[in-house]
Amino acid sequence: MQLNVPPDLETFINKRLSSSGYESVEDVLRRALEAQDAEESWTEEERRELSAHIEESYRPSAAS
């Protein structure tokens, strides 16, 4: 399979290749698709828990 990608996506892929632990374009795409697949498989309860955890971490500490 061959893919034609727009210049902005090609720049993004090349940035990942040069700055991270990616070995190839295929590796970048594989990890992106795996992450998307994992995210799409989250239950609504898991999404709410994650959202609550993120919001909690942004709240000012009572000790401050």
Rosetta constraint file for C-alpha pairs under 8 A:
AtomPair CA 5 CA 9 HARMONIC 6.14 0.50
AtomPair CA 5 CA 10 HARMONIC 6.24 0.50
AtomPair CA 6 CA 10 HARMONIC 6.35 0.50
AtomPair CA 7 CA 11 HARMONIC 6.12 0.50
AtomPair CA 8 CA 12 HARMONIC 6.28 0.50
AtomPair CA 9 CA 13 HARMONIC 6.19 0.50
AtomPair CA 10 CA 14 HARMONIC 6.12 0.50
AtomPair CA 11 CA 15 HARMONIC 6.06 0.50
AtomPair CA 12 CA 16 HARMONIC 6.36 0.50
AtomPair CA 13 CA 17 HARMONIC 6.26 0.50
AtomPair CA 13 CA 25 HARMONIC 6.84 0.50
AtomPair CA 13 CA 28 HARMONIC 6.80 0.50
AtomPair CA 14 CA 18 HARMONIC 6.20 0.50
AtomPair CA 14 CA 25 HARMONIC 7.99 0.50
AtomPair CA 15 CA 19 HARMONIC 6.12 0.50
AtomPair CA 16 CA 20 HARMONIC 5.52 0.50
AtomPair CA 16 CA 22 HARMONIC 6.86 0.50
AtomPair CA 16 CA 28 HARMONIC 7.19 0.50
AtomPair CA 17 CA 21 HARMONIC 7.26 0.50
AtomPair CA 17 CA 22 HARMONIC 5.35 0.50
AtomPair CA 17 CA 23 HARMONIC 6.75 0.50
AtomPair CA 17 CA 24 HARMONIC 6.80 0.50
AtomPair CA 17 CA 25 HARMONIC 7.30 0.50
AtomPair CA 17 CA 28 HARMONIC 7.44 0.50
AtomPair CA 22 CA 27 HARMONIC 5.94 0.50
AtomPair CA 22 CA 28 HARMONIC 6.11 0.50
AtomPair CA 23 CA 27 HARMONIC 6.16 0.50
AtomPair CA 23 CA 28 HARMONIC 7.88 0.50
AtomPair CA 24 CA 28 HARMONIC 6.52 0.50
AtomPair CA 25 CA 29 HARMONIC 6.29 0.50
AtomPair CA 26 CA 30 HARMONIC 5.89 0.50
AtomPair CA 27 CA 31 HARMONIC 6.11 0.50
AtomPair CA 28 CA 32 HARMONIC 6.20 0.50
AtomPair CA 29 CA 33 HARMONIC 6.09 0.50
AtomPair CA 30 CA 34 HARMONIC 6.04 0.50
AtomPair CA 31 CA 35 HARMONIC 6.05 0.50
AtomPair CA 32 CA 36 HARMONIC 6.21 0.50
AtomPair CA 33 CA 37 HARMONIC 6.00 0.50
AtomPair CA 34 CA 38 HARMONIC 6.10 0.50
AtomPair CA 35 CA 39 HARMONIC 6.13 0.50
AtomPair CA 36 CA 40 HARMONIC 6.09 0.50
AtomPair CA 37 CA 41 HARMONIC 6.31 0.50
AtomPair CA 38 CA 42 HARMONIC 6.76 0.50
AtomPair CA 42 CA 46 HARMONIC 5.98 0.50
AtomPair CA 42 CA 47 HARMONIC 6.61 0.50
AtomPair CA 43 CA 47 HARMONIC 6.40 0.50
AtomPair CA 44 CA 48 HARMONIC 6.28 0.50
AtomPair CA 45 CA 49 HARMONIC 6.19 0.50
AtomPair CA 46 CA 50 HARMONIC 6.13 0.50
AtomPair CA 47 CA 51 HARMONIC 6.06 0.50
AtomPair CA 48 CA 52 HARMONIC 6.06 0.50
AtomPair CA 49 CA 53 HARMONIC 6.14 0.50
AtomPair CA 50 CA 54 HARMONIC 6.19 0.50
AtomPair CA 51 CA 55 HARMONIC 6.17 0.50
AtomPair CA 52 CA 56 HARMONIC 6.05 0.50
AtomPair CA 53 CA 57 HARMONIC 6.31 0.50
AtomPair CA 54 CA 58 HARMONIC 6.66 0.50
AtomPair CA 55 CA 59 HARMONIC 6.61 0.50
AtomPair CA 60 CA 64 HARMONIC 7.17 0.50
